[in-house]
């Protein structure tokens, strides 16, 4: 009886550990995502407040945003292809709406 219980515990512990690590990794990724979103919105709001952006300063700001996004993506856990294919259309609609809204607010789109 005790050996059977130990047998199940020994084989289920690695599975439990794997899912726990995945959960913790995804949770930290979500926190980094929120931090990145706040950073991008702060930088864009700085441009919106001034109403005008010098080309050199705008290029510097956009480059910083791009670098932050790259660092975030490089450090994220990979998403399985099946999940990515399912979520891609919804995410693209969200991104298009988000970028169009920001472009209109920055008066970069007519």
Biopython code that builds the backbone (N, CA, C, O; Angstrom):
import numpy as np
from Bio.PDB.StructureBuilder import StructureBuilder

atoms = [
    (1, "UNK", "N", (0.818, -1.189, 0.000)),
    (1, "UNK", "CA", (0.000, 0.000, 0.000)),
    (1, "UNK", "C", (0.872, 1.269, 0.000)),
    (1, "UNK", "O", (0.653, 2.168, -0.812)),
    (2, "UNK", "N", (1.837, 1.341, 0.888)),
    (2, "UNK", "CA", (2.730, 2.491, 0.955)),
    (2, "UNK", "C", (3.570, 2.602, -0.315)),
    (2, "UNK", "O", (3.822, 3.707, -0.797)),
    (3, "UNK", "N", (3.997, 1.482, -0.850)),
    (3, "UNK", "CA", (4.803, 1.519, -2.074)),
    (3, "UNK", "C", (3.990, 2.020, -3.251)),
    (3, "UNK", "O", (4.534, 2.701, -4.121)),
    (4, "UNK", "N", (2.710, 1.705, -3.306)),
    (4, "UNK", "CA", (1.856, 2.202, -4.389)),
    (4, "UNK", "C", (1.693, 3.717, -4.296)),
    (4, "UNK", "O", (1.744, 4.422, -5.303)),
    (5, "UNK", "N", (1.500, 4.196, -3.090)),
    (5, "UNK", "CA", (1.363, 5.640, -2.896)),
    (5, "UNK", "C", (2.655, 6.344, -3.290)),
    (5, "UNK", "O", (2.622, 7.359, -3.986)),
    (6, "UNK", "N", (3.779, 5.818, -2.854)),
    (6, "UNK", "CA", (5.072, 6.401, -3.221)),
    (6, "UNK", "C", (5.296, 6.339, -4.721)),
    (6, "UNK", "O", (5.854, 7.268, -5.306)),
    (7, "UNK", "N", (4.869, 5.259, -5.345)),
    (7, "UNK", "CA", (5.002, 5.104, -6.796)),
    (7, "UNK", "C", (4.268, 6.240, -7.517)),
    (7, "UNK", "O", (4.821, 6.852, -8.431)),
    (8, "UNK", "N", (3.030, 6.521, -7.109)),
    (8, "UNK", "CA", (2.253, 7.587, -7.745)),
    (8, "UNK", "C", (2.835, 8.964, -7.438)),
    (8, "UNK", "O", (2.868, 9.837, -8.305)),
    (9, "UNK", "N", (3.284, 9.149, -6.226)),
    (9, "UNK", "CA", (3.862, 10.444, -5.850)),
    (9, "UNK", "C", (5.134, 10.714, -6.647)),
    (9, "UNK", "O", (5.344, 11.823, -7.138)),
    (10, "UNK", "N", (5.974, 9.698, -6.770)),
    (10, "UNK", "CA", (7.242, 9.863, -7.485)),
    (10, "UNK", "C", (7.005, 10.237, -8.940)),
    (10, "UNK", "O", (7.754, 11.039, -9.498)),
    (11, "UNK", "N", (5.982, 9.673, -9.562)),
    (11, "UNK", "CA", (5.743, 9.961, -10.973)),
    (11, "UNK", "C", (4.886, 11.199, -11.205)),
    (11, "UNK", "O", (4.937, 11.782, -12.288)),
    (12, "UNK", "N", (4.113, 11.607, -10.231)),
    (12, "UNK", "CA", (3.303, 12.808, -10.423)),
    (12, "UNK", "C", (4.013, 14.084, -9.979)),
    (12, "UNK", "O", (3.656, 15.170, -10.438)),
    (13, "UNK", "N", (4.986, 13.984, -9.120)),
    (13, "UNK", "CA", (5.704, 15.170, -8.660)),
    (13, "UNK", "C", (6.365, 15.957, -9.797)),
    (13, "UNK", "O", (6.240, 17.181, -9.820)),
    (14, "UNK", "N", (7.060, 15.314, -10.737)),
    (14, "UNK", "CA", (7.639, 16.094, -11.844)),
    (14, "UNK", "C", (6.581, 16.803, -12.695)),
    (14, "UNK", "O", (6.813, 17.909, -13.181)),
    (15, "UNK", "N", (5.428, 16.170, -12.872)),
    (15, "UNK", "CA", (4.356, 16.802, -13.643)),
    (15, "UNK", "C", (3.825, 18.022, -12.896)),
    (15, "UNK", "O", (3.617, 19.082, -13.486)),
    (16, "UNK", "N", (3.611, 17.863, -11.608)),
    (16, "UNK", "CA", (3.138, 18.987, -10.791)),
    (16, "UNK", "C", (4.166, 20.111, -10.798)),
    (16, "UNK", "O", (3.803, 21.281, -10.910)),
    (17, "UNK", "N", (5.428, 19.771, -10.680)),
    (17, "UNK", "CA", (6.502, 20.771, -10.698)),
    (17, "UNK", "C", (6.529, 21.508, -12.033)),
    (17, "UNK", "O", (6.674, 22.730, -12.068)),
    (18, "UNK", "N", (6.386, 20.758, -13.142)),
    (18, "UNK", "CA", (6.397, 21.358, -14.475)),
    (18, "UNK", "C", (5.275, 22.394, -14.602)),
    (18, "UNK", "O", (5.511, 23.526, -15.023)),
    (19, "UNK", "N", (4.054, 21.995, -14.234)),
    (19, "UNK", "CA", (2.927, 22.920, -14.361)),
    (19, "UNK", "C", (3.049, 24.102, -13.404)),
    (19, "UNK", "O", (2.641, 25.212, -13.745)),
    (20, "UNK", "N", (3.587, 23.888, -12.244)),
    (20, "UNK", "CA", (3.801, 24.984, -11.306)),
    (20, "UNK", "C", (4.818, 25.983, -11.863)),
    (20, "UNK", "O", (4.607, 27.193, -11.784)),
    (21, "UNK", "N", (5.910, 25.483, -12.421)),
    (21, "UNK", "CA", (6.913, 26.373, -13.016)),
    (21, "UNK", "C", (6.344, 27.127, -14.214)),
    (21, "UNK", "O", (6.628, 28.311, -14.395)),
    (22, "UNK", "N", (5.537, 26.442, -15.037)),
    (22, "UNK", "CA", (4.898, 27.114, -16.171)),
    (22, "UNK", "C", (3.971, 28.230, -15.688)),
    (22, "UNK", "O", (3.964, 29.333, -16.236)),
    (23, "UNK", "N", (3.199, 27.925, -14.660)),
    (23, "UNK", "CA", (2.279, 28.918, -14.104)),
    (23, "UNK", "C", (3.037, 30.135, -13.584)),
    (23, "UNK", "O", (2.667, 31.271, -13.880)),
    (24, "UNK", "N", (4.086, 29.904, -12.820)),
    (24, "UNK", "CA", (4.865, 31.016, -12.262)),
    (24, "UNK", "C", (5.551, 31.823, -13.360)),
    (24, "UNK", "O", (5.610, 33.050, -13.289)),
    (25, "UNK", "N", (6.068, 31.133, -14.375)),
    (25, "UNK", "CA", (6.724, 31.810, -15.494)),
    (25, "UNK", "C", (5.722, 32.664, -16.268)),
    (25, "UNK", "O", (6.024, 33.799, -16.637)),
    (26, "UNK", "N", (4.540, 32.123, -16.511)),
    (26, "UNK", "CA", (3.517, 32.879, -17.232)),
    (26, "UNK", "C", (3.019, 34.067, -16.416)),
    (26, "UNK", "O", (2.733, 35.127, -16.973)),
    (27, "UNK", "N", (2.916, 33.898, -15.118)),
    (27, "UNK", "CA", (2.484, 35.001, -14.263)),
    (27, "UNK", "C", (3.510, 36.135, -14.279)),
    (27, "UNK", "O", (3.143, 37.308, -14.339)),
    (28, "UNK", "N", (4.791, 35.781, -14.226)),
    (28, "UNK", "CA", (5.815, 36.832, -14.279)),
    (28, "UNK", "C", (5.842, 37.486, -15.661)),
    (28, "UNK", "O", (6.119, 38.680, -15.781)),
    (29, "UNK", "N", (5.555, 36.704, -16.699)),
    (29, "UNK", "CA", (5.488, 37.265, -18.046)),
    (29, "UNK", "C", (4.331, 38.257, -18.162)),
    (29, "UNK", "O", (4.464, 39.293, -18.813)),
    (30, "UNK", "N", (3.211, 37.945, -17.540)),
    (30, "UNK", "CA", (2.073, 38.868, -17.562)),
    (30, "UNK", "C", (2.413, 40.161, -16.828)),
    (30, "UNK", "O", (2.012, 41.240, -17.263)),
    (31, "UNK", "N", (3.138, 40.065, -15.737)),
    (31, "UNK", "CA", (3.548, 41.274, -15.006)),
    (31, "UNK", "C", (4.479, 42.128, -15.864)),
    (31, "UNK", "O", (4.354, 43.352, -15.902)),
    (32, "UNK", "N", (5.423, 41.464, -16.560)),
    (32, "UNK", "CA", (6.326, 42.207, -17.446)),
    (32, "UNK", "C", (5.552, 42.839, -18.598)),
    (32, "UNK", "O", (5.877, 43.940, -19.043)),
    (33, "UNK", "N", (4.528, 42.139, -19.079)),
    (33, "UNK", "CA", (3.698, 42.669, -20.153)),
    (33, "UNK", "C", (2.965, 43.932, -19.710)),
    (33, "UNK", "O", (2.910, 44.914, -20.450)),
    (34, "UNK", "N", (2.410, 43.906, -18.516)),
    (34, "UNK", "CA", (1.731, 45.093, -17.986)),
    (34, "UNK", "C", (2.712, 46.244, -17.800)),
    (34, "UNK", "O", (2.385, 47.396, -18.085)),
    (35, "UNK", "N", (3.907, 45.934, -17.326)),
    (35, "UNK", "CA", (4.937, 46.961, -17.139)),
    (35, "UNK", "C", (5.325, 47.572, -18.488)),
    (35, "UNK", "O", (5.491, 48.787, -18.600)),
    (36, "UNK", "N", (5.468, 46.724, -19.509)),
    (36, "UNK", "CA", (5.799, 47.211, -20.849)),
    (36, "UNK", "C", (4.679, 48.085, -21.392)),
    (36, "UNK", "O", (4.937, 49.138, -21.976)),
    (37, "UNK", "N", (3.443, 47.654, -21.203)),
    (37, "UNK", "CA", (2.305, 48.438, -21.689)),
    (37, "UNK", "C", (2.281, 49.814, -21.036)),
    (37, "UNK", "O", (2.058, 50.816, -21.715)),
    (38, "UNK", "N", (2.507, 49.870, -19.730)),
    (38, "UNK", "CA", (2.531, 51.156, -19.031)),
    (38, "UNK", "C", (3.662, 52.038, -19.547)),
    (38, "UNK", "O", (3.492, 53.247, -19.705)),
    (39, "UNK", "N", (4.827, 51.424, -19.811)),
    (39, "UNK", "CA", (5.965, 52.183, -20.330)),
    (39, "UNK", "C", (5.629, 52.788, -21.693)),
    (39, "UNK", "O", (5.879, 53.969, -21.935)),
    (40, "UNK", "N", (5.061, 51.970, -22.579)),
    (40, "UNK", "CA", (4.723, 52.448, -23.924)),
    (40, "UNK", "C", (3.676, 53.552, -23.837)),
    (40, "UNK", "O", (3.798, 54.578, -24.506)),
    (41, "UNK", "N", (2.653, 53.347, -23.020)),
    (41, "UNK", "CA", (1.614, 54.370, -22.893)),
    (41, "UNK", "C", (2.166, 55.663, -22.300)),
    (41, "UNK", "O", (1.739, 56.752, -22.686)),
    (42, "UNK", "N", (3.108, 55.555, -21.369)),
    (42, "UNK", "CA", (3.732, 56.749, -20.785)),
    (42, "UNK", "C", (4.519, 57.509, -21.847)),
    (42, "UNK", "O", (4.430, 58.733, -21.938)),
    (43, "UNK", "N", (5.287, 56.778, -22.647)),
    (43, "UNK", "CA", (6.072, 57.432, -23.697)),
    (43, "UNK", "C", (5.163, 58.086, -24.735)),
    (43, "UNK", "O", (5.425, 59.203, -25.180)),
    (44, "UNK", "N", (4.092, 57.384, -25.120)),
    (44, "UNK", "CA", (3.173, 57.946, -26.107)),
    (44, "UNK", "C", (2.399, 59.133, -25.543)),
    (44, "UNK", "O", (2.128, 60.095, -26.262)),
    (45, "UNK", "N", (2.045, 59.071, -24.270)),
    (45, "UNK", "CA", (1.321, 60.201, -23.681)),
    (45, "UNK", "C", (2.220, 61.429, -23.603)),
    (45, "UNK", "O", (1.737, 62.557, -23.701)),
    (46, "UNK", "N", (3.521, 61.221, -23.428)),
    (46, "UNK", "CA", (4.455, 62.341, -23.443)),
    (46, "UNK", "C", (4.471, 63.035, -24.790)),
    (46, "UNK", "O", (4.598, 64.257, -24.868)),
    (47, "UNK", "N", (4.342, 62.256, -25.843)),
    (47, "UNK", "CA", (4.289, 62.842, -27.188)),
    (47, "UNK", "C", (2.951, 63.546, -27.387)),
    (47, "UNK", "O", (2.900, 64.635, -27.958)),
    (48, "UNK", "N", (1.861, 62.924, -26.914)),
    (48, "UNK", "CA", (0.526, 63.510, -27.069)),
    (48, "UNK", "C", (0.406, 64.851, -26.345)),
    (48, "UNK", "O", (-0.193, 65.791, -26.866)),
    (49, "UNK", "N", (0.975, 64.935, -25.148)),
    (49, "UNK", "CA", (0.862, 66.154, -24.341)),
    (49, "UNK", "C", (1.535, 67.320, -25.045)),
    (49, "UNK", "O", (0.984, 68.420, -25.096)),
    (50, "UNK", "N", (2.715, 67.086, -25.583)),
    (50, "UNK", "CA", (3.437, 68.178, -26.235)),
    (50, "UNK", "C", (2.759, 68.592, -27.530)),
    (50, "UNK", "O", (2.882, 69.745, -27.944)),
    (51, "UNK", "N", (2.048, 67.682, -28.177)),
    (51, "UNK", "CA", (1.362, 68.020, -29.419)),
    (51, "UNK", "C", (2.272, 68.011, -30.625)),
    (51, "UNK", "O", (1.821, 67.812, -31.753)),
    (52, "UNK", "N", (3.536, 68.224, -30.391)),
    (52, "UNK", "CA", (4.513, 68.196, -31.479)),
    (52, "UNK", "C", (5.660, 67.319, -31.036)),
    (52, "UNK", "O", (5.967, 67.206, -29.850)),
    (53, "UNK", "N", (6.271, 66.715, -32.000)),
    (53, "UNK", "CA", (7.423, 65.875, -31.675)),
    (53, "UNK", "C", (8.540, 66.179, -32.655)),
    (53, "UNK", "O", (8.356, 66.137, -33.871)),
    (54, "UNK", "N", (9.682, 66.481, -32.107)),
    (54, "UNK", "CA", (10.837, 66.664, -32.970)),
    (54, "UNK", "C", (11.191, 65.305, -33.549)),
    (54, "UNK", "O", (11.097, 64.284, -32.868)),
    (55, "UNK", "N", (11.591, 65.302, -34.787)),
    (55, "UNK", "CA", (11.847, 64.035, -35.468)),
    (55, "UNK", "C", (12.935, 63.222, -34.769)),
    (55, "UNK", "O", (12.818, 62.003, -34.646)),
    (56, "UNK", "N", (13.982, 63.887, -34.315)),
    (56, "UNK", "CA", (15.074, 63.170, -33.650)),
    (56, "UNK", "C", (14.613, 62.579, -32.315)),
    (56, "UNK", "O", (14.930, 61.433, -31.996)),
    (57, "UNK", "N", (13.862, 63.366, -31.540)),
    (57, "UNK", "CA", (13.362, 62.880, -30.254)),
    (57, "UNK", "C", (12.348, 61.758, -30.456)),
    (57, "UNK", "O", (12.342, 60.778, -29.712)),
    (58, "UNK", "N", (11.493, 61.906, -31.464)),
    (58, "UNK", "CA", (10.510, 60.868, -31.763)),
    (58, "UNK", "C", (11.206, 59.570, -32.167)),
    (58, "UNK", "O", (10.809, 58.489, -31.732)),
    (59, "UNK", "N", (12.237, 59.677, -32.994)),
    (59, "UNK", "CA", (12.999, 58.492, -33.393)),
    (59, "UNK", "C", (13.652, 57.815, -32.203)),
    (59, "UNK", "O", (13.675, 56.588, -32.115)),
    (60, "UNK", "N", (14.184, 58.618, -31.284)),
    (60, "UNK", "CA", (14.812, 58.071, -30.079)),
    (60, "UNK", "C", (13.777, 57.359, -29.205)),
    (60, "UNK", "O", (14.026, 56.262, -28.705)),
    (61, "UNK", "N", (12.622, 57.989, -29.026)),
    (61, "UNK", "CA", (11.556, 57.399, -28.212)),
    (61, "UNK", "C", (11.059, 56.101, -28.824)),
    (61, "UNK", "O", (10.894, 55.102, -28.125)),
    (62, "UNK", "N", (10.821, 56.115, -30.126)),
    (62, "UNK", "CA", (10.340, 54.903, -30.794)),
    (62, "UNK", "C", (11.370, 53.786, -30.735)),
    (62, "UNK", "O", (11.016, 52.616, -30.599)),
    (63, "UNK", "N", (12.631, 54.143, -30.837)),
    (63, "UNK", "CA", (13.686, 53.126, -30.728)),
    (63, "UNK", "C", (13.716, 52.516, -29.319)),
    (63, "UNK", "O", (13.897, 51.307, -29.170)),
    (64, "UNK", "N", (13.540, 53.346, -28.295)),
    (64, "UNK", "CA", (13.487, 52.830, -26.921)),
    (64, "UNK", "C", (12.303, 51.890, -26.726)),
    (64, "UNK", "O", (12.425, 50.848, -26.081)),
    (65, "UNK", "N", (11.154, 52.269, -27.291)),
    (65, "UNK", "CA", (9.974, 51.401, -27.203)),
    (65, "UNK", "C", (10.248, 50.078, -27.901)),
    (65, "UNK", "O", (9.923, 49.013, -27.376)),
    (66, "UNK", "N", (10.844, 50.146, -29.080)),
    (66, "UNK", "CA", (11.161, 48.929, -29.834)),
    (66, "UNK", "C", (12.140, 48.044, -29.057)),
    (66, "UNK", "O", (11.977, 46.825, -29.027)),
    (67, "UNK", "N", (13.140, 48.639, -28.436)),
    (67, "UNK", "CA", (14.103, 47.864, -27.645)),
    (67, "UNK", "C", (13.436, 47.189, -26.452)),
    (67, "UNK", "O", (13.727, 46.033, -26.145)),
    (68, "UNK", "N", (12.536, 47.915, -25.778)),
    (68, "UNK", "CA", (11.818, 47.333, -24.641)),
    (68, "UNK", "C", (10.948, 46.162, -25.090)),
    (68, "UNK", "O", (10.877, 45.142, -24.406)),
    (69, "UNK", "N", (10.287, 46.307, -26.237)),
    (69, "UNK", "CA", (9.440, 45.221, -26.747)),
    (69, "UNK", "C", (10.282, 44.011, -27.121)),
    (69, "UNK", "O", (9.881, 42.875, -26.866)),
    (70, "UNK", "N", (11.437, 44.239, -27.718)),
    (70, "UNK", "CA", (12.309, 43.124, -28.077)),
    (70, "UNK", "C", (12.791, 42.392, -26.829)),
    (70, "UNK", "O", (12.790, 41.162, -26.782)),
    (71, "UNK", "N", (13.202, 43.157, -25.817)),
    (71, "UNK", "CA", (13.671, 42.538, -24.570)),
    (71, "UNK", "C", (12.554, 41.729, -23.922)),
    (71, "UNK", "O", (12.799, 40.655, -23.373)),
    (72, "UNK", "N", (11.323, 42.246, -23.985)),
    (72, "UNK", "CA", (10.190, 41.513, -23.416)),
    (72, "UNK", "C", (9.956, 40.215, -24.184)),
    (72, "UNK", "O", (9.806, 39.152, -23.580)),
    (73, "UNK", "N", (9.924, 40.298, -25.496)),
    (73, "UNK", "CA", (9.660, 39.098, -26.305)),
    (73, "UNK", "C", (10.761, 38.063, -26.173)),
    (73, "UNK", "O", (10.490, 36.862, -26.174)),
    (74, "UNK", "N", (11.987, 38.514, -26.060)),
    (74, "UNK", "CA", (13.105, 37.571, -25.941)),
    (74, "UNK", "C", (13.068, 36.822, -24.616)),
    (74, "UNK", "O", (13.561, 35.697, -24.523)),
    (75, "UNK", "N", (12.489, 37.436, -23.596)),
    (75, "UNK", "CA", (12.493, 36.806, -22.276)),
    (75, "UNK", "C", (11.212, 36.032, -21.971)),
    (75, "UNK", "O", (11.114, 35.400, -20.919)),
    (76, "UNK", "N", (10.238, 36.069, -22.865)),
    (76, "UNK", "CA", (8.963, 35.378, -22.623)),
    (76, "UNK", "C", (9.064, 33.897, -22.947)),
    (76, "UNK", "O", (9.846, 33.489, -23.806)),
    (77, "UNK", "N", (8.265, 33.095, -22.249)),
    (77, "UNK", "CA", (8.206, 31.678, -22.615)),
    (77, "UNK", "C", (7.522, 31.535, -23.973)),
    (77, "UNK", "O", (6.581, 32.274, -24.266)),
    (78, "UNK", "N", (7.975, 30.605, -24.802)),
    (78, "UNK", "CA", (7.353, 30.449, -26.119)),
    (78, "UNK", "C", (5.931, 29.903, -25.998)),
    (78, "UNK", "O", (5.620, 29.116, -25.104)),
    (79, "UNK", "N", (5.089, 30.338, -26.914)),
    (79, "UNK", "CA", (3.704, 29.868, -26.955)),
    (79, "UNK", "C", (3.635, 28.719, -27.955)),
    (79, "UNK", "O", (4.170, 28.829, -29.058)),
    (80, "UNK", "N", (2.986, 27.624, -27.588)),
    (80, "UNK", "CA", (2.850, 26.518, -28.542)),
    (80, "UNK", "C", (2.147, 26.976, -29.822)),
    (80, "UNK", "O", (1.260, 27.829, -29.773)),
    (81, "UNK", "N", (2.540, 26.413, -30.959)),
    (81, "UNK", "CA", (2.010, 26.837, -32.254)),
    (81, "UNK", "C", (0.494, 26.744, -32.334)),
    (81, "UNK", "O", (-0.150, 27.628, -32.899)),
    (82, "UNK", "N", (-0.082, 25.689, -31.776)),
    (82, "UNK", "CA", (-1.536, 25.524, -31.830)),
    (82, "UNK", "C", (-2.266, 26.659, -31.139)),
    (82, "UNK", "O", (-3.243, 27.187, -31.669)),
    (83, "UNK", "N", (-1.801, 27.034, -29.969)),
    (83, "UNK", "CA", (-2.428, 28.134, -29.228)),
    (83, "UNK", "C", (-2.219, 29.447, -29.972)),
    (83, "UNK", "O", (-3.128, 30.275, -30.038)),
    (84, "UNK", "N", (-1.043, 29.639, -30.527)),
    (84, "UNK", "CA", (-0.752, 30.871, -31.262)),
    (84, "UNK", "C", (-1.677, 30.996, -32.473)),
    (84, "UNK", "O", (-2.185, 32.083, -32.749)),
    (85, "UNK", "N", (-1.903, 29.900, -33.195)),
    (85, "UNK", "CA", (-2.783, 29.939, -34.366)),
    (85, "UNK", "C", (-4.225, 30.251, -33.972)),
    (85, "UNK", "O", (-4.930, 30.953, -34.696)),
    (86, "UNK", "N", (-4.658, 29.734, -32.833)),
    (86, "UNK", "CA", (-6.021, 30.000, -32.373)),
    (86, "UNK", "C", (-6.177, 31.466, -31.962)),
    (86, "UNK", "O", (-7.196, 32.089, -32.261)),
    (87, "UNK", "N", (-5.183, 32.011, -31.285)),
    (87, "UNK", "CA", (-5.275, 33.366, -30.738)),
    (87, "UNK", "C", (-4.899, 34.464, -31.734)),
    (87, "UNK", "O", (-5.233, 35.628, -31.513)),
    (88, "UNK", "N", (-4.216, 34.118, -32.818)),
    (88, "UNK", "CA", (-3.679, 35.123, -33.741)),
    (88, "UNK", "C", (-4.738, 36.075, -34.308)),
    (88, "UNK", "O", (-4.526, 37.287, -34.263)),
    (89, "UNK", "N", (-5.871, 35.586, -34.842)),
    (89, "UNK", "CA", (-6.850, 36.544, -35.400)),
    (89, "UNK", "C", (-7.370, 37.538, -34.363)),
    (89, "UNK", "O", (-7.501, 38.727, -34.655)),
    (90, "UNK", "N", (-7.665, 37.063, -33.161)),
    (90, "UNK", "CA", (-8.167, 37.951, -32.105)),
    (90, "UNK", "C", (-7.108, 38.978, -31.721)),
    (90, "UNK", "O", (-7.410, 40.163, -31.582)),
    (91, "UNK", "N", (-5.866, 38.526, -31.551)),
    (91, "UNK", "CA", (-4.788, 39.441, -31.176)),
    (91, "UNK", "C", (-4.537, 40.482, -32.253)),
    (91, "UNK", "O", (-4.285, 41.645, -31.940)),
    (92, "UNK", "N", (-4.604, 40.080, -33.529)),
    (92, "UNK", "CA", (-4.375, 41.038, -34.609)),
    (92, "UNK", "C", (-5.449, 42.120, -34.617)),
    (92, "UNK", "O", (-5.145, 43.290, -34.849)),
    (93, "UNK", "N", (-6.704, 41.741, -34.366)),
    (93, "UNK", "CA", (-7.777, 42.750, -34.299)),
    (93, "UNK", "C", (-7.520, 43.731, -33.157)),
    (93, "UNK", "O", (-7.706, 44.938, -33.315)),
    (94, "UNK", "N", (-7.095, 43.214, -32.017)),
    (94, "UNK", "CA", (-6.809, 44.084, -30.867)),
    (94, "UNK", "C", (-5.662, 45.032, -31.199)),
    (94, "UNK", "O", (-5.740, 46.224, -30.904)),
    (95, "UNK", "N", (-4.593, 44.509, -31.813)),
    (95, "UNK", "CA", (-3.439, 45.342, -32.144)),
    (95, "UNK", "C", (-3.805, 46.422, -33.149)),
    (95, "UNK", "O", (-3.379, 47.569, -33.010)),
    (96, "UNK", "N", (-4.592, 46.066, -34.160)),
    (96, "UNK", "CA", (-4.982, 47.047, -35.171)),
    (96, "UNK", "C", (-5.788, 48.169, -34.517)),
    (96, "UNK", "O", (-5.531, 49.347, -34.767)),
    (97, "UNK", "N", (-6.760, 47.805, -33.681)),
    (97, "UNK", "CA", (-7.557, 48.827, -32.993)),
    (97, "UNK", "C", (-6.678, 49.713, -32.115)),
    (97, "UNK", "O", (-6.827, 50.935, -32.110)),
    (98, "UNK", "N", (-5.763, 49.093, -31.373)),
    (98, "UNK", "CA", (-4.893, 49.838, -30.462)),
    (98, "UNK", "C", (-3.997, 50.805, -31.227)),
    (98, "UNK", "O", (-3.862, 51.967, -30.844)),
    (99, "UNK", "N", (-3.381, 50.324, -32.314)),
    (99, "UNK", "CA", (-2.470, 51.182, -33.068)),
    (99, "UNK", "C", (-3.220, 52.277, -33.816)),
    (99, "UNK", "O", (-2.740, 53.408, -33.893)),
    (100, "UNK", "N", (-4.390, 51.960, -34.369)),
    (100, "UNK", "CA", (-5.154, 52.998, -35.059)),
    (100, "UNK", "C", (-5.589, 54.095, -34.091)),
    (100, "UNK", "O", (-5.557, 55.278, -34.429)),
    (101, "UNK", "N", (-5.992, 53.701, -32.897)),
    (101, "UNK", "CA", (-6.385, 54.684, -31.884)),
    (101, "UNK", "C", (-5.211, 55.595, -31.540)),
    (101, "UNK", "O", (-5.366, 56.815, -31.474)),
    (102, "UNK", "N", (-4.047, 55.007, -31.322)),
    (102, "UNK", "CA", (-2.872, 55.821, -30.982)),
    (102, "UNK", "C", (-2.429, 56.688, -32.145)),
    (102, "UNK", "O", (-2.010, 57.827, -31.934)),
    (103, "UNK", "N", (-2.510, 56.178, -33.366)),
    (103, "UNK", "CA", (-2.132, 56.995, -34.519)),
    (103, "UNK", "C", (-3.058, 58.201, -34.664)),
    (103, "UNK", "O", (-2.604, 59.302, -34.974)),
    (104, "UNK", "N", (-4.348, 57.993, -34.441)),
    (104, "UNK", "CA", (-5.291, 59.116, -34.521)),
    (104, "UNK", "C", (-5.006, 60.138, -33.429)),
    (104, "UNK", "O", (-5.056, 61.343, -33.673)),
    (105, "UNK", "N", (-4.707, 59.656, -32.223)),
    (105, "UNK", "CA", (-4.414, 60.579, -31.122)),
    (105, "UNK", "C", (-3.126, 61.352, -31.361)),
    (105, "UNK", "O", (-2.995, 62.497, -30.929)),
    (106, "UNK", "N", (-2.185, 60.731, -32.042)),
    (106, "UNK", "CA", (-0.923, 61.415, -32.343)),
    (106, "UNK", "C", (-1.018, 62.228, -33.628)),
    (106, "UNK", "O", (-0.051, 62.874, -34.031)),
    (107, "UNK", "N", (-2.179, 62.196, -34.268)),
    (107, "UNK", "CA", (-2.422, 62.918, -35.515)),
    (107, "UNK", "C", (-1.471, 62.469, -36.619)),
    (107, "UNK", "O", (-1.032, 63.275, -37.439)),
    (108, "UNK", "N", (-1.160, 61.187, -36.632)),
    (108, "UNK", "CA", (-0.295, 60.652, -37.678)),
    (108, "UNK", "C", (-1.101, 59.919, -38.741)),
    (108, "UNK", "O", (-0.547, 59.458, -39.739)),
    (109, "UNK", "N", (-2.401, 59.813, -38.528)),
    (109, "UNK", "CA", (-3.265, 59.151, -39.490)),
    (109, "UNK", "C", (-4.437, 60.073, -39.770)),
    (109, "UNK", "O", (-4.948, 60.746, -38.874)),
    (110, "UNK", "N", (-4.847, 60.093, -41.006)),
    (110, "UNK", "CA", (-5.959, 60.989, -41.371)),
    (110, "UNK", "C", (-7.270, 60.261, -41.310)),
    (110, "UNK", "O", (-8.316, 60.850, -41.583)),
]
sb = StructureBuilder()
sb.init_structure("model")
sb.init_model(0)
sb.init_chain("A")
sb.init_seg("    ")
for serial, (resi, resn, name, xyz) in enumerate(atoms, 1):
    if name == "N":
        sb.init_residue(resn, " ", resi, " ")
    sb.init_atom(name, np.array(xyz, "f"), 0.0, 1.0, " ", f" {name:<3s}", serial, name[0])
structure = sb.get_structure()
